[in-house]
Amino acid sequence: MELMYGLITGIGFGVLLQRAEVIRFDRQIGALLLKDMTIVKFMLSTILVGMVGVYLLVDLSLAKLAVKPLILGGNVLGGLIFGLGWALLGYCPGTAGAALGEGRVDALAGMAGMLLGAAAFAEAYPALKAGVLTWGDYGKLTLPGLLGLWHWPVIAAFVLGGVLLLRFIERKGL
């Protein structure tokens, strides 16, 4: 049943990506050049809704929060590889899947690259685990935990800040 929930959620997310036009190549390039904020607005609103939803589900004991450790070396290296792939292809992993679902065959190159990248990561993991994945290991951190606060005031501050940022972007016409 969990796989079915994942499939339904994935299809729903793909539909939202398509309806928001964030899988269009010109939107992707516009975001990378900081000229089109459509993707920024979509992702910011997604993060805010997800933040509220996840913590609500956790508080209602309908889900468990599994925090991954903060490892700066892995995050920086992974972010650079992700950004390079996005810049070269014009799709991030989610938008590549949605574009492929829409019938865009150019996304196949990205999907193949993701599979090759996953295989290369699996092959290199032992060396990475002994090297870059030890750089800046801060353990399992959360912002509410660092601040010593209950999570809802932190979430409220982020939602307020996010809404104000979205309003600013809209007023500037970005």
Backbone torsions as a table, in degrees:
resi	resn	phi	psi	omega
1	MET	NA	-34.2	178.5
2	GLU	-61.2	-38.7	177.5
3	LEU	-63.7	-36.5	179.0
4	MET	-66.7	-41.5	176.7
5	TYR	-62.1	-41.5	178.2
6	GLY	-63.3	-42.4	178.8
7	LEU	-63.6	-46.0	-179.6
8	ILE	-64.1	-43.7	178.9
9	THR	-63.3	-42.3	179.1
10	GLY	-63.3	-42.4	177.8
11	ILE	-64.6	-43.1	178.4
12	GLY	-61.3	-42.4	178.9
13	PHE	-65.4	-40.2	177.4
14	GLY	-61.8	-40.4	177.2
15	VAL	-62.9	-43.9	178.7
16	LEU	-63.6	-40.1	176.7
17	LEU	-60.0	-43.0	-178.9
18	GLN	-68.7	-44.2	-178.5
19	ARG	-66.3	-32.8	179.5
20	ALA	-82.5	-2.8	178.9
21	GLU	63.2	24.8	-179.2
22	VAL	-82.6	-5.8	176.7
23	ILE	-93.2	0.2	176.6
24	ARG	-73.0	137.0	-177.8
25	PHE	-58.1	-42.2	-178.6
26	ASP	-65.0	-31.5	176.2
27	ARG	-69.6	-40.6	180.0
28	GLN	-62.7	-48.4	-180.0
29	ILE	-66.1	-40.2	177.0
30	GLY	-59.1	-38.0	177.5
31	ALA	-67.6	-43.1	179.5
32	LEU	-64.2	-31.8	179.3
33	LEU	-90.8	2.7	-178.5
34	LEU	58.1	34.0	178.7
35	LYS	-107.7	-19.9	-178.8
36	ASP	-131.2	115.6	-175.1
37	MET	-94.2	12.9	-179.5
38	THR	-56.6	-47.7	-178.5
39	ILE	-68.3	-39.8	178.3
40	VAL	-60.4	-45.8	180.0
41	LYS	-64.3	-42.8	179.6
42	PHE	-62.3	-48.7	-176.9
43	MET	-69.4	-38.5	178.3
44	LEU	-62.6	-44.9	178.6
45	SER	-66.1	-36.3	177.3
46	THR	-63.7	-43.9	179.5
47	ILE	-63.1	-43.9	-179.0
48	LEU	-64.2	-46.0	178.6
49	VAL	-64.2	-42.3	178.6
50	GLY	-62.8	-41.1	179.4
51	MET	-59.9	-48.2	179.2
52	VAL	-64.5	-46.2	-177.6
53	GLY	-62.7	-44.9	-178.7
54	VAL	-63.3	-49.2	-179.0
55	TYR	-67.5	-31.8	174.9
56	LEU	-64.3	-45.7	177.5
57	LEU	-62.6	-39.1	178.1
58	VAL	-65.0	-46.1	-179.6
59	ASP	-63.9	-30.6	178.2
60	LEU	-86.8	4.6	-179.5
61	SER	60.9	30.7	176.6
62	LEU	-98.3	-7.7	178.7
63	ALA	-153.1	162.4	175.2
64	LYS	-117.2	139.9	178.1
65	LEU	-92.2	119.3	179.1
66	ALA	-111.1	96.5	-176.9
67	VAL	-79.6	128.6	176.4
68	LYS	-84.2	151.1	178.9
69	PRO	-69.7	146.9	175.7
70	LEU	-83.5	111.6	177.5
71	ILE	-122.6	102.8	-173.1
72	LEU	-60.0	-40.7	-179.6
73	GLY	-58.4	-47.6	179.0
74	GLY	-67.2	-39.7	179.2
75	ASN	-65.1	-43.3	-179.1
76	VAL	-67.0	-48.0	179.6
77	LEU	-62.5	-46.1	179.0
78	GLY	-63.0	-40.3	178.4
79	GLY	-63.8	-39.7	178.2
80	LEU	-65.8	-43.1	178.9
81	ILE	-65.7	-43.6	178.1
82	PHE	-59.7	-49.0	-179.2
83	GLY	-62.4	-40.1	178.1
84	LEU	-63.7	-45.2	178.6
85	GLY	-63.0	-40.5	179.0
86	TRP	-64.6	-43.6	-179.3
87	ALA	-66.6	-38.7	-178.9
88	LEU	-72.4	-40.7	-174.4
89	LEU	-92.0	-33.1	-175.2
90	GLY	87.7	9.5	176.1
91	TYR	-137.1	145.9	166.6
92	CYS	-93.9	174.0	-176.1
93	PRO	-55.8	-43.9	-179.7
94	GLY	-65.4	-44.0	-178.9
95	THR	-73.3	-27.8	175.8
96	ALA	-65.4	-43.6	177.5
97	GLY	-63.1	-41.8	178.7
98	ALA	-67.1	-39.6	178.5
99	ALA	-64.2	-40.4	177.4
100	LEU	-63.7	-41.4	177.0
101	GLY	-62.5	-26.6	177.9
102	GLU	-83.5	-7.2	177.6
103	GLY	98.9	10.9	179.2
104	ARG	-83.2	108.8	-174.7
105	VAL	-71.9	-19.5	177.7
106	ASP	-64.1	-23.1	178.2
107	ALA	-69.8	-18.0	177.5
108	LEU	-60.2	-35.7	177.9
109	ALA	-61.8	-41.3	178.0
110	GLY	-67.0	-40.9	178.5
111	MET	-64.5	-40.9	176.6
112	ALA	-64.0	-41.0	177.6
113	GLY	-62.1	-38.3	177.9
114	MET	-65.0	-41.8	178.5
115	LEU	-65.4	-42.9	177.2
116	LEU	-64.6	-39.8	177.8
117	GLY	-64.2	-40.5	177.6
118	ALA	-64.6	-41.2	178.3
119	ALA	-66.1	-42.2	178.2
120	ALA	-64.0	-40.0	178.1
121	PHE	-63.2	-44.6	179.4
122	ALA	-60.7	-40.0	-180.0
123	GLU	-69.4	-38.1	-176.8
124	ALA	-87.6	-6.8	-173.6
125	TYR	-54.3	-45.1	179.8
126	PRO	-57.9	-41.5	178.8
127	ALA	-70.1	-39.7	178.9
128	LEU	-65.6	-38.8	-178.7
129	LYS	-62.6	-33.6	179.5
130	ALA	-85.7	-12.9	-176.1
131	GLY	-119.1	-98.6	-171.0
132	VAL	-60.4	-28.7	-178.9
133	LEU	-80.5	7.4	172.5
134	THR	-109.4	-9.3	-176.8
135	TRP	-76.9	118.1	176.5
136	GLY	68.3	45.2	178.6
137	ASP	-84.0	107.7	-178.1
138	TYR	-103.1	5.0	179.9
139	GLY	77.5	-165.4	-176.3
140	LYS	-86.0	105.6	-178.0
141	LEU	-115.6	146.3	168.5
142	THR	-132.3	153.1	179.6
143	LEU	-63.5	-44.3	176.2
144	PRO	-60.1	-37.8	177.9
145	GLY	-64.8	-42.1	178.1
146	LEU	-64.3	-38.1	-178.5
147	LEU	-83.0	-12.3	-177.8
148	GLY	69.6	33.0	-177.4
149	LEU	-118.1	157.2	169.2
150	TRP	-64.3	147.6	-172.2
151	HIS	-67.7	-28.5	-174.6
152	TRP	-66.3	-39.1	174.8
153	PRO	-63.1	-35.5	177.8
154	VAL	-67.7	-43.4	178.0
155	ILE	-62.4	-44.2	179.4
156	ALA	-59.7	-41.2	179.1
157	ALA	-64.7	-41.6	178.6
158	PHE	-66.8	-41.2	179.1
159	VAL	-64.0	-45.1	178.0
160	LEU	-60.8	-47.9	178.3
161	GLY	-61.9	-40.0	178.7
162	GLY	-65.7	-42.5	178.5
163	VAL	-64.4	-42.0	178.1
164	LEU	-64.2	-39.5	177.5
165	LEU	-65.4	-43.5	177.2
166	LEU	-61.0	-41.1	178.2
167	ARG	-64.3	-41.5	178.1
168	PHE	-60.9	-46.3	-179.3
169	ILE	-62.0	-42.4	179.4
170	GLU	-64.4	-42.6	-179.8
171	ARG	-64.5	-33.4	179.4
172	LYS	-80.3	-9.6	178.9
173	GLY	72.1	29.6	-178.5
174	LEU	-87.9	NA	NA
